[in-house]
Amino acid sequence: MTSTADRADLVSSVDERLREVARLVRRSMLDALPDGEPGRWLYAPMREYPSRPGKALRPALCLAASRVFGAESDDALGVAVAIELLHNAFLVHDDIADGSEMRRGRPTLAAGYGMAAALNAGDGLAVVAGQVLRRATRRLDRDLADLVWAEFDTMAMRTLEGQALEVGWQADHVEDLGPADYLELIMHKTCWYTTIHPLRVGAMVGSRGTADLAPLVRFGFHFGAAFQIRDDLLNLIGDERLYGKEILGDLYEGKRTLTLMHLLSVARGEDREFVRNYLRLQRSERSGDLVLRIRALMDEYGSIDFTSEYAEGILLVAEEYFEQAFAGARPGPDLDFLRALVPYVWARWR
């Protein structure tokens, strides 16, 4: 069993690596963004999220995967930067759709600049992401460049499909959902662009298109699912200073997380009716007292424990698939980093 000290060392080591990547990618993103007029209402908002410290998991996965499959140090940097820019664009739009108030410890763009300016800034970040990817793929041969662009397009559409599914469940007050539905949702909404795509496109660039990508999908899905479930739990049990977003925000939004799905499936009598009625409310109608009652019911019915145990099971499968996904990878610090990310997912608090 891993000791507390060992877990702390692992988290510290992985966090330091992620901070190094974040600094590199942040500079590259800001260098890629225009800085002219209209500055106040377009380019300043566009620079907000890329300027704020984030986890940088996606570019870190892309860069490490590219190197373990044969790339030189910076071969995939442009691709990694494009992924992170699109991630920031998605965050802007997600915050608007969710009515979120905080992002990375500060007010969201919509809260600070208004919804119209935030939408424009999100669109601008997506455009610049494409520009950066275009420049990056000029270094590749045409066939490989086409593969990378196809991966990017697939990732973007899978993410939008997942976002639409989540929005649709809330709009239609869908209640009959279980773990399989949740996994289908996050396969699209989270896993493709958080883990599967960065790993696949990094391996593509590193191997010049020769790596077997199928095992990376299996590993990336289970790793990404555990990452998302941990994120859902942190929204319920985390420290807002470390988490960077408002705690219990998912409950205010009525998101169909695995924890909420479990509560709805096991609650009985008046408790079940309370949960069902709560989900039919608009966000503005969900008071702090109502949210806290839902949160208390999650403890009472074991929904937090269920979610934790479910994620731990998924992580065990991810560890098994890791060995298959990286069977032909080059050993060294990058492979060690990728392997350490699996237990890190569950040990992190941000």
C-alpha positions in Angstrom: 0.0 0.0 0.0 1.3 3.5 -0.9 2.1 5.5 2.2 1.0 9.1 2.8 4.6 10.3 2.3 4.9 8.4 -1.0 1.6 9.9 -2.2 2.8 13.4 -1.2 6.1 12.8 -3.1 4.2 11.6 -6.2 1.8 14.6 -6.2 4.7 17.0 -5.7 6.7 15.4 -8.6 3.8 15.4 -11.0 2.7 18.9 -10.0 6.2 20.2 -10.7 6.3 18.6 -14.1 2.9 20.1 -14.9 4.0 23.5 -13.8 7.0 23.3 -16.1 4.8 22.5 -19.0 2.2 25.1 -18.0 4.9 27.8 -18.0 6.1 26.8 -21.4 2.7 26.5 -23.0 1.4 29.7 -21.4 4.2 31.7 -22.9 3.5 30.1 -26.3 -0.2 30.7 -26.1 0.2 34.4 -25.2 2.8 34.8 -28.0 0.3 33.4 -30.5 -2.5 35.7 -29.4 -3.0 39.1 -31.1 -2.4 42.1 -28.9 -3.9 45.1 -30.8 -7.2 46.7 -31.2 -9.9 46.3 -30.1 -7.9 45.4 -27.1 -10.3 46.1 -24.3 -13.2 44.1 -25.7 -11.5 41.3 -27.6 -7.8 40.7 -27.2 -7.7 41.5 -23.5 -10.5 39.0 -22.7 -8.9 36.4 -25.0 -5.7 36.6 -23.0 -7.4 36.2 -19.6 -7.8 32.4 -19.3 -4.5 31.6 -21.0 -2.8 33.9 -18.5 -4.2 32.1 -15.5 -2.3 29.1 -14.2 -4.1 25.9 -15.2 -3.3 22.2 -14.8 -1.8 21.9 -18.3 -2.6 18.2 -18.3 -3.5 18.1 -22.0 -0.3 19.6 -23.4 1.7 17.6 -20.9 0.2 14.3 -22.2 0.7 15.4 -25.8 4.4 16.3 -25.3 5.3 13.3 -23.2 3.5 10.9 -25.6 5.3 12.4 -28.6 8.7 11.9 -26.9 8.2 8.3 -25.7 7.2 7.4 -29.3 10.3 9.0 -30.8 9.8 12.8 -31.2 12.5 15.3 -30.5 12.0 17.7 -27.6 9.8 20.3 -29.3 8.3 18.4 -32.3 4.8 18.4 -30.8 4.9 21.8 -29.0 2.8 23.6 -31.6 0.2 20.8 -31.5 0.1 20.9 -27.7 -0.3 24.7 -27.7 -3.2 24.4 -30.1 -4.9 21.8 -27.9 -4.6 24.1 -24.9 -5.9 27.1 -26.8 -9.0 25.1 -27.8 -9.4 23.9 -24.3 -9.4 27.6 -23.1 -12.0 28.4 -25.8 -14.2 25.5 -24.5 -13.8 26.8 -21.0 -15.1 30.2 -21.9 -18.2 28.7 -23.6 -18.7 26.1 -20.8 -18.7 28.9 -18.2 -21.4 30.7 -20.1 -23.5 27.6 -20.6 -23.2 26.6 -16.9 -23.6 30.1 -15.5 -20.3 29.7 -13.6 -18.9 32.5 -11.6 -15.3 31.4 -10.9 -12.6 30.0 -13.2 -9.1 29.3 -11.9 -9.7 31.3 -8.8 -11.0 34.5 -10.5 -14.3 35.7 -12.0 -15.2 34.1 -15.3 -15.1 36.1 -18.5 -18.8 36.4 -18.6 -18.8 37.8 -15.1 -16.0 40.2 -15.8 -16.8 41.4 -19.4 -20.3 40.3 -20.0 -21.7 37.4 -22.0 -21.3 39.0 -25.5 -17.7 39.8 -25.0 -17.0 36.4 -23.5 -18.6 34.6 -26.4 -16.5 36.6 -28.8 -13.3 35.9 -26.9 -14.1 32.2 -26.9 -14.6 32.2 -30.6 -11.3 34.1 -31.0 -9.4 31.5 -29.0 -10.8 28.7 -31.2 -9.7 30.6 -34.3 -6.2 31.1 -33.0 -6.0 27.4 -32.0 -6.6 26.5 -35.6 -3.9 29.0 -36.8 -1.4 27.6 -34.3 -2.1 24.0 -35.5 -1.8 25.0 -39.1 1.7 26.4 -38.5 2.7 23.3 -36.4 1.6 20.8 -39.1 3.7 22.6 -41.8 6.6 20.9 -40.2 5.1 17.5 -40.9 4.8 15.6 -44.2 1.4 16.1 -45.9 -0.1 12.6 -45.0 0.8 13.0 -41.3 -0.4 16.6 -41.3 -3.7 15.4 -42.7 -4.0 12.7 -39.9 -3.3 15.3 -37.2 -6.0 17.6 -38.6 -8.4 14.8 -38.8 -7.7 13.9 -35.2 -8.2 17.5 -34.2 -11.6 17.7 -36.0 -12.8 14.5 -34.5 -11.8 15.6 -31.0 -13.7 18.9 -31.4 -16.9 17.2 -32.6 -16.8 14.5 -29.9 -16.5 17.3 -27.3 -19.4 19.3 -28.7 -21.5 16.1 -28.9 -20.9 15.5 -25.2 -21.6 19.0 -24.2 -24.9 18.9 -26.2 -25.8 15.6 -24.5 -25.3 17.1 -21.0 -27.2 20.3 -21.9 -30.0 18.1 -23.3 -30.3 16.0 -20.2 -30.8 19.1 -18.1 -33.2 20.8 -20.6 -35.4 17.6 -20.9 -35.2 16.8 -17.2 -33.8 13.3 -17.9 -33.7 11.2 -14.7 -33.4 7.6 -15.7 -29.6 7.5 -16.0 -26.9 5.2 -14.6 -23.2 4.7 -14.7 -23.2 3.5 -18.4 -24.9 6.8 -19.4 -22.4 8.8 -17.4 -19.5 7.0 -19.1 -21.0 7.6 -22.5 -21.3 11.3 -21.7 -17.8 11.8 -20.5 -16.3 9.6 -23.2 -17.4 12.5 -25.5 -17.4 15.5 -23.3 -14.1 14.9 -21.4 -12.1 11.9 -22.5 -11.6 12.7 -26.2 -10.1 16.1 -25.7 -8.6 15.7 -22.2 -6.8 12.4 -22.6 -7.4 10.4 -25.7 -6.7 13.1 -28.3 -3.5 14.5 -26.6 -2.1 11.0 -26.3 -3.1 9.9 -29.8 -1.9 13.0 -31.6 1.4 13.0 -29.6 2.0 9.4 -30.5 1.2 10.2 -34.2 3.8 13.0 -34.3 6.4 11.1 -32.4 6.1 7.9 -34.4 5.5 9.7 -37.7 2.2 7.9 -38.0 3.3 4.4 -37.2 2.2 3.9 -33.6 -0.7 1.6 -32.8 -3.3 4.1 -31.5 -6.1 1.7 -30.4 -4.5 0.8 -27.0 -4.2 4.6 -26.4 -7.9 5.0 -26.7 -8.6 2.2 -24.1 -6.1 3.7 -21.7 -7.1 7.3 -22.4 -10.8 6.5 -21.8 -10.3 4.9 -18.4 -7.7 7.5 -17.3 -9.9 10.3 -18.5 -13.0 8.9 -16.8 -11.2 8.6 -13.5 -9.9 12.2 -14.0 -13.5 13.5 -14.6 -15.0 11.6 -11.7 -12.3 13.0 -9.4 -13.1 16.4 -10.7 -16.8 15.9 -9.9 -15.9 14.8 -6.4 -13.6 17.7 -5.8 -16.6 20.0 -6.7 -18.4 18.3 -3.7 -15.6 17.8 -1.2 -12.7 20.0 -2.3 -11.1 23.2 -1.0 -12.3 26.1 -3.2 -8.8 27.9 -2.9 -7.1 24.8 -4.4 -10.0 23.8 -6.7 -10.2 27.2 -8.5 -14.0 27.0 -9.1 -17.0 27.4 -6.8 -17.5 24.4 -4.6 -21.0 22.8 -5.2 -21.2 24.6 -8.6 -22.2 21.3 -10.3 -25.2 21.0 -7.9 -26.3 24.6 -8.6 -26.2 23.8 -12.3 -28.0 20.4 -11.9 -25.3 18.5 -13.8 -25.9 14.8 -14.1 -22.7 13.6 -12.4 -22.3 10.0 -11.4 -22.8 11.0 -7.8 -26.2 12.7 -8.5 -27.2 9.8 -10.7 -26.6 7.4 -7.9 -28.5 9.6 -5.4 -31.5 9.7 -7.7 -31.4 5.9 -8.2 -31.3 5.0 -4.5 -33.2 7.8 -2.7 -36.6 6.8 -1.5 -39.9 8.4 -0.6 -39.9 12.1 0.1 -36.2 12.3 -0.5 -36.5 10.9 -4.0 -39.3 13.4 -4.8 -37.2 16.2 -3.4 -34.3 15.3 -5.7 -36.6 15.0 -8.7 -38.2 18.4 -8.0 -34.8 19.9 -7.4 -33.6 18.8 -10.9 -36.7 20.5 -12.5 -35.7 23.9 -11.1 -33.7 26.6 -13.0 -30.3 27.4 -11.6 -31.6 30.7 -10.3 -34.2 28.9 -8.3 -31.7 26.6 -6.5 -31.0 28.3 -3.2 -28.0 27.6 -1.0 -30.3 25.7 1.4 -31.6 23.4 -1.3 -28.1 22.7 -2.6 -26.9 21.9 0.9 -29.8 19.5 1.4 -28.9 17.6 -1.8 -25.3 17.5 -0.6 -26.4 16.1 2.7 -28.5 13.4 1.0 -25.4 12.3 -0.9 -23.7 11.5 2.3 -26.8 9.9 3.8 -27.4 7.5 0.8 -23.7 6.7 0.3 -23.4 8.5 -3.1 -20.0 10.0 -2.3 -18.6 6.6 -1.3 -20.1 4.9 -4.3 -18.5 7.4 -6.6 -15.1 7.0 -5.0 -15.2 3.2 -5.2 -16.4 3.3 -8.8 -13.5 5.6 -9.8 -11.0 3.5 -8.0 -12.1 0.5 -10.0 -11.7 2.5 -13.3 -8.2 3.5 -12.2 -7.2 -0.1 -11.7 -8.3 -0.9 -15.3 -6.4 2.2 -16.5 -3.2 0.8 -14.9 -3.7 -2.4 -16.8 -4.3 -0.7 -20.1 -1.3 1.6 -19.6 1.1 -1.3 -20.1 -0.6 -2.2 -23.4 -0.7 1.4 -24.6 3.0 2.1 -24.0 4.4 -1.4 -24.7 6.6 -0.1 -27.5 7.4 3.3 -25.8 10.9 4.6 -25.1 11.8 4.3 -21.4 12.9 7.4 -19.5 11.5 10.4 -17.6 8.6 11.0 -20.0 7.3 7.4 -19.6 7.8 7.6 -15.8 5.7 10.8 -15.8 2.9 9.2 -17.8 2.9 6.2 -15.5 2.8 8.4 -12.4 -0.2 10.3 -13.7 -2.5 7.3 -13.1 -2.2 7.3 -9.2 -1.9 11.1 -9.3 -5.4 11.5 -10.6 -6.8 10.2 -7.4 -4.4 12.0 -5.1 -4.8 15.5 -6.5 -6.8 18.2 -4.9 -6.9 20.7 -7.8 
